[in-house]
Amino acid sequence: MCSSDLEFIDRSLLNFFDWMTAESFREIHPVERAALTLTRIMDIGPFDFGNLTMAVVFSNVFLKQAGLTPFYVKPEHLREFEIVLAQAITIEMQPLVSAIYRTVKREMDALAGTL
């Protein structure tokens, strides 16, 4: 990585943290917060590898705070997830929001069935 890349990541992360603490961010639905956070982390790409894993883990914090199950990507859904993530990075967020919602709903329904 060259120094300009490091400066970009540093500046992008500062902007990201400012954005996450904004009142308007706290007002949106937790699934949308998770999708936006995932997208922004992937857009910054701060690590040489493991960005998707870290972004998914970090994004799940908002779902946990809201009492929802975490979302995860099954290996057989990885290609579809990569496509909706690429769309989200170019600001077409709805497919990613829908993908996260479907996984959370499936897990919440499974939990409700076991009670």
Salt bridges, closest charged atoms under 4 A:
GLU23 OE1 - ARG26 NH2 2.75
ASP43 OD2 - ARG40 NH2 3.57
GLU80 OE2 - ARG102 NH2 3.34
GLU82 OE1 - ARG79 NH1 3.58
GLU107 OE2 - ARG106 NE 3.82
ASP109 OD2 - LYS105 NZ 2.79
